[in-house]
Amino acid sequence: MTDPVLSVEGLCKSFGALRATDGVTLDLRPGEIHAIIGPNGAGKSTLIQQICGGLSPDAGRIRFLGADVTALPVRARARMGLARTFQISSLAMEDTVLQNALLGALGAAGRPWGFLRPALRDAGPRTLAEQALERVGLGDVAAVRTAELSHGQRRQLEVAVALTLSPRAFVMDEPMAGLGSAGSQQLTALLAELKADAPVLLVEHDMDAVFALADRISVLVYGQVVMTGTVEEVRADPRVREAYLGDAP
Amino acid sequence: MSRERAFNLAALALLVAVPAWAQLTGETFTITLATRAVIFALAATGLNIALGLGGLVSLGHAVFFGIGGYAMGILAFHAQSYTPLTDWPVTIPGTKLMPVIWLVAILVSALAALLIGLLALRTTGVYFIMITLAFGQMFYYFAISWPAYGGEDGMAIYVRNGFPGLNTLIPIQFYGLCLAWLLVVLWFNARLARSRFGLALNAARQAPQRVETVGLDPVRLKLVALVISGAVTGLAGALFADLNRFVSPTMFSWQLSGEIMVFVIIGGVGRLFGPVAGACLFVALEHLLGGITAYWHVWLGVLLLFIVLFGRGGLVGIFAGRGAVHD
């Protein structure tokens, strides 16, 4: 078996008496989409924060590409190729779509220190940014101010920025949040393609998307992983049916 | 041609035409007023780099203005009294040469901005405003209690410093120097806004979390912005001291920090010619209304209120609408 790209071992994080992450162990293997599901308050966002470096865990280790990254800040993990998308779009709204994608390309190249030459004339990063926009289907609106995009287009732009990082793994925090069914089908198709680039750790509430996409699913309840398995195994598990799917057969 | 471009060109035309007219009609006082406006515009352009691009609300930019002023004052004082700045480890003499004074003003204020930024950028929002204000007060009181260079009284320089090939005592020539600096810095600012650094800084203002997740350090970007900003305002301070042939602790005062910010807000935060428009209007009002009533600041306050409430883009915004997406 190949080594996992990203692995989390025995991760714990408490806020006062609340154990938001309680001994979580999971891994992300090459070429897979690993979904994390769980009811509200299960600790999904806290877990994502720790994996990306925004929060430091009380105990446990996070390994990425074979290296221990537990103590590294967000930007160091990003430079290693950990590409994150946000639940609530975090984009420079006054800038154009292309400028947002270009930011990712500049960050990936580690070269923001140009003071005189227009950024858009930088052929390398610009090509990278434009390719990413094409892939997510935003090629036509590259010159539009980001604030004028629809909600769905902003979600696509989040993915495009992640793509410019030449990622080794994606971490996506509810990419479908707030999308209509057409939008979420479109994004589902895009994510299915993305796993060829790099494996995806996907936190998502949209069960249709999760069942369509995921190779493996981990179920998080009260900060603990209660099970990890294939779509069929998770569908069949009574605890999950109770928590999520209602009791209908 | 966009309306903002037209506005900018009109402003440039006025900066050339008004002093030229004053020169022809012998109105040297108008040239002095124009010089004052141009220097304030330069100081405010410095702030606009930190505030407009980086979102750094610094209420301590008088620190850099004052450092520039004292750089000029101290160097010229030692030159005119034929005493060295220091004898150890090597003798450093004073100077009356503007290029040297400018260089010193730029370097020292950039260094001050670096040190202040390292501390102040650990905070954001209202705490950042308070820390920059506190640094301003520290420099102000230090200048007051430093007797070697005039203390509270400040110090006068007998003759304006020189620039090779020019007679800086002739107002229009000194004005030309100041205008040249303003144009160079505006050009730099325009390039900076579109550069890779400008793009990243712009994003760091709007979405710092995003900047970090693409592997960049928003605080370091803002620190560099503050250093550039401080250096520009410091240069303006050196020119201002040379205009008045006088430096005093009031160059460090928080009122001056406030005025620099008022120039930017009246003119338009983040707009290339915002600081120019704001500083010119301020100096014009100061002269016109100041001649009618000593309480002209009341009317400035009313204007500021009006602009903040109804014209969010400042003067530039009122004339040219919302900023175009720059490419």
Interface residues (C-beta under 8 A of the other chain):
Chain A: C52 P73 V74 R75 A76 A78 R79 A83 R84 F86 S90 L91 A92 M93 E94 D95 T96 Q99 N100 L102 L103 G104 L106 G107 A108 G110 R111 P112 W113 G114 F115 L116 R117 P118 A119 L120 D122 A143 R145 V161 T164 L165
Chain B: F188 R191 L192 R194 S195 R196 F197 G198 L199 A200 N202 A203 Q206 A207 Q209 R210 V211 E212 T213 V214 G215 L216 D217 L221 V224 V325 D327
